[in-house]
Amino acid sequence: MIGNVGIIGAGSMGTALAQSISRQAGEVTIYGRRQEVVDSINHDRSNTNYFPGLLLNPNIHARLIGDGADIQDCEVVIIAVPSSEVRSVIHTIRDNVRGAILVTVSKGLEYPSLKTMSEIISEETGNPEIASFSGPNFADEIAYGHIAGATVGTDSPSVRAAISELFEEFTLDFSDDVRAVELCGVLKNVYAIGTGMWDSVYSNYNEHYTFLNICYKEMCSFLEVISRDKEIFTKFCCFADFNLTANVDKSRNRTLGLMVGKNIIKAPYFESGVTFEGAKSVKGILELANRQRINMPIATFVYEVLSGNNGLRKTADLLLKYKYRS
């Protein structure tokens, strides 16, 4: 059994993962920013902001991230904060995590560097023991113990063994291309926004699934060039997570697309108090695609609508004129 695990981020995913892995770890410490959340976890054994009805297991505790010197005692540290906060958070604790296995569940691209979260973590800490963890999962379902699948991106046998033990409650597959696993998480958010936009204009099933298939083709055309893992298309981080995020209405990024399409949220839109990772990453994905000369009309469609350069109906009509080939 792994002794001590630290989780950076006291939000829904950090709390859910803490509950899930606590049966395979000696102690789990959640590091958060807000005193009231830390107090709720420690005194009430509940994160009332996210899961008020969930009693956390007794080996889960919380601390303020500023008090995180003891994080150096953790064998595994999981980073579960929004992608925009990863660099600043890791910079704060970098001297205390250089000997730990680091696992990122954060999804996004830093802009304008276009670095993934694992690349940021490596740059800040110099620690090569880094894995990415991504799959078709909503935090509430993880927290309540429902079946969940995920892809672990790592090229280290020892990291793979440790994560397999710690995430025993998950059905796992693996990729030795850490960056590709992360990029799948970025891409599926972009296409979830696009599908939400599309469904706000074209509402029948034929139209939805035709568009969904075209999205997946475009996602695969990007990964064929970018990824060295030739089986990435069938893994949890790719096909399954894309389907979950694009099809299910409790997906934040799909919801963003629907709200933009219905004019509930006004374009241009790239920032919000709510985490919509796809909106922040679409420009970066297009820049990566341009570097590799990959044509991505749907990602461009998402960017054009979010940036307010074209109205949704006009941009969707232009998209329909694009000739898709197998």
Residue pairs with C-beta under 8 A, 6 or more apart in sequence:
1 24
1 25
1 26
1 165
2 24
2 25
2 26
2 75
2 76
2 162
2 165
2 166
3 25
3 26
3 27
3 75
4 25
4 26
4 27
4 28
4 29
4 73
4 74
4 75
5 21
5 25
5 27
5 28
5 29
5 74
5 75
5 76
5 77
5 78
5 166
6 28
6 29
6 31
6 68
6 71
6 74
6 76
6 77
6 78
6 100
7 14
7 17
7 18
7 28
7 29
7 30
7 31
7 77
7 78
7 80
8 14
8 31
8 65
8 77
8 78
8 79
8 80
8 81
8 89
8 93
9 30
9 31
9 32
9 79
9 80
9 81
10 30
10 31
10 32
10 33
10 34
10 37
10 38
10 41
10 47
10 62
11 50
11 80
11 81
11 139
12 50
12 51
12 139
12 140
12 143
13 80
13 105
13 139
13 142
14 30
14 32
14 78
14 80
14 81
15 30
15 41
15 47
15 50
15 51
15 56
15 139
15 143
16 51
16 139
16 140
16 142
16 143
17 78
17 80
17 105
17 142
18 28
18 30
18 56
18 60
19 54
19 56
19 57
19 60
19 142
19 143
19 145
20 142
20 143
20 145
20 148
20 167
20 169
20 170
21 28
21 166
21 167
21 169
22 28
22 56
22 57
22 59
22 60
23 57
23 168
23 169
24 165
24 166
24 167
24 168
24 169
25 59
25 76
25 166
26 59
27 59
27 61
28 57
28 59
28 60
28 61
29 60
29 61
29 62
29 63
29 70
29 71
29 74
30 38
30 41
30 60
30 61
30 62
30 63
31 62
31 63
31 64
31 65
31 68
31 71
32 38
32 41
32 62
32 63
32 64
32 65
33 64
33 65
35 64
37 47
37 49
37 62
38 62
38 63
38 64
40 46
40 47
40 48
40 49
41 47
41 56
41 60
41 61
41 62
42 61
42 62
45 55
45 56
45 58
45 60
46 52
46 53
46 54
46 55
46 56
47 54
47 56
50 139
51 140
51 143
54 143
54 144
63 70
65 89
65 92
65 93
66 92
68 92
68 93
68 96
69 96
71 77
71 93
71 96
71 97
71 100
72 96
72 97
72 99
72 100
74 97
74 100
75 100
75 101
75 162
76 100
76 101
76 102
76 103
76 162
76 163
76 166
77 97
77 100
77 101
77 102
77 103
78 103
78 104
78 105
78 133
79 86
79 89
79 90
79 102
79 103
79 104
79 105
79 106
79 117
79 121
80 105
80 106
81 89
81 106
82 106
82 108
82 275
82 277
83 106
83 107
83 108
83 109
83 110
83 117
83 277
83 280
83 281
84 108
84 280
86 104
86 106
86 108
86 110
86 117
86 120
86 121
87 110
87 120
87 124
90 97
90 120
90 121
90 124
90 125
91 124
94 124
94 125
97 125
97 127
98 125
98 126
98 127
99 127
100 127
100 129
101 129
101 130
101 131
101 159
101 162
101 163
102 121
102 125
102 127
102 129
102 130
102 131
103 130
103 131
103 132
103 133
103 163
104 117
104 118
104 121
104 130
104 131
104 132
104 133
104 182
105 132
105 133
105 134
106 117
107 117
107 134
107 182
107 185
107 186
107 189
107 277
107 281
108 117
108 185
108 186
108 277
108 280
108 281
109 115
109 116
109 186
109 280
109 281
109 284
109 285
109 288
110 116
110 117
110 120
110 284
111 280
111 281
111 283
111 284
112 284
114 284
114 287
114 288
115 123
116 132
116 178
116 179
116 182
116 183
116 186
117 132
117 182
118 130
118 131
118 132
118 153
118 178
118 179
118 182
119 179
121 127
121 130
122 128
122 130
128 156
129 156
129 158
129 159
130 154
130 159
130 178
131 152
131 153
131 154
131 156
131 159
131 160
131 163
131 178
132 152
132 153
132 154
132 178
132 179
132 181
132 182
132 185
133 150
133 151
133 152
133 153
133 163
133 167
134 150
134 151
134 153
134 181
134 182
134 184
134 185
134 236
134 237
134 241
135 148
135 149
135 150
135 151
135 170
135 236
135 237
135 240
135 241
136 148
136 149
136 236
136 240
136 241
136 243
136 244
136 245
137 148
137 149
137 150
137 241
137 244
138 244
138 248
138 250
141 148
142 148
145 169
147 171
148 169
148 170
148 171
149 170
149 171
149 172
149 173
149 236
149 240
150 167
150 170
150 171
150 172
150 173
150 236
150 237
151 172
151 173
151 174
151 175
151 181
151 184
151 235
151 236
151 237
151 238
152 160
152 163
152 164
152 167
152 172
152 173
152 174
152 175
152 181
153 174
153 175
153 176
153 177
153 178
153 179
153 180
153 181
153 182
153 237
154 160
154 163
154 174
154 176
154 178
155 176
155 177
155 178
160 174
163 172
164 172
171 236
172 236
173 235
173 236
175 181
175 229
175 231
175 232
175 235
175 237
176 228
176 229
177 227
177 228
177 229
177 232
179 226
179 227
180 223
180 226
180 227
180 228
180 229
180 232
181 232
181 235
181 237
183 222
183 223
183 226
183 227
184 219
184 223
184 232
184 235
184 237
184 238
184 241
184 242
185 237
185 241
185 277
186 277
186 278
186 281
186 284
186 285
187 219
187 222
187 223
187 242
187 285
188 219
188 238
188 241
188 242
188 245
188 246
189 245
189 253
189 276
189 277
189 278
189 281
190 253
190 278
190 281
190 282
190 285
190 299
190 302
191 215
191 216
191 218
191 219
191 242
191 245
191 246
191 298
191 299
191 302
192 242
192 245
192 246
192 251
192 253
192 254
192 257
192 278
193 253
193 254
193 256
193 257
193 260
193 276
193 278
193 279
193 282
193 302
193 306
194 211
194 215
194 257
194 298
194 299
194 301
194 302
195 208
195 211
195 212
195 215
195 246
195 247
195 254
195 257
196 253
196 254
196 255
196 256
196 257
196 258
196 259
196 260
196 261
197 257
197 258
197 260
197 261
197 301
197 302
197 305
197 312
197 316
198 207
198 208
198 211
198 257
198 261
198 316
199 208
199 257
199 258
199 261
200 257
200 258
200 260
200 261
200 262
200 312
201 261
201 312
201 313
201 316
202 208
202 211
202 316
212 243
212 246
212 247
214 298
214 324
215 242
215 246
215 298
216 239
216 242
217 324
217 326
218 296
218 297
218 298
218 299
219 238
219 242
220 233
221 294
221 295
221 296
222 285
222 288
222 289
222 294
222 296
223 232
223 233
223 238
225 292
225 294
226 288
226 292
229 235
232 238
233 239
244 251
245 251
245 253
245 254
246 254
247 254
248 254
249 255
249 258
252 274
252 275
252 276
253 276
253 277
253 278
253 279
256 265
256 269
256 276
256 278
256 279
257 302
258 264
259 265
260 267
260 269
260 305
260 306
260 312
261 312
267 305
267 306
267 307
267 308
268 306
268 307
268 308
269 279
269 306
269 308
270 279
270 280
270 306
270 307
271 279
271 280
272 279
278 302
279 306
282 299
282 302
282 303
282 306
283 303
285 296
285 299
286 296
286 299
286 300
286 303
289 295
289 296
289 299
297 319
297 322
298 319
301 315
301 316
301 318
301 319
304 310
304 315
305 311
305 312
305 315
310 318
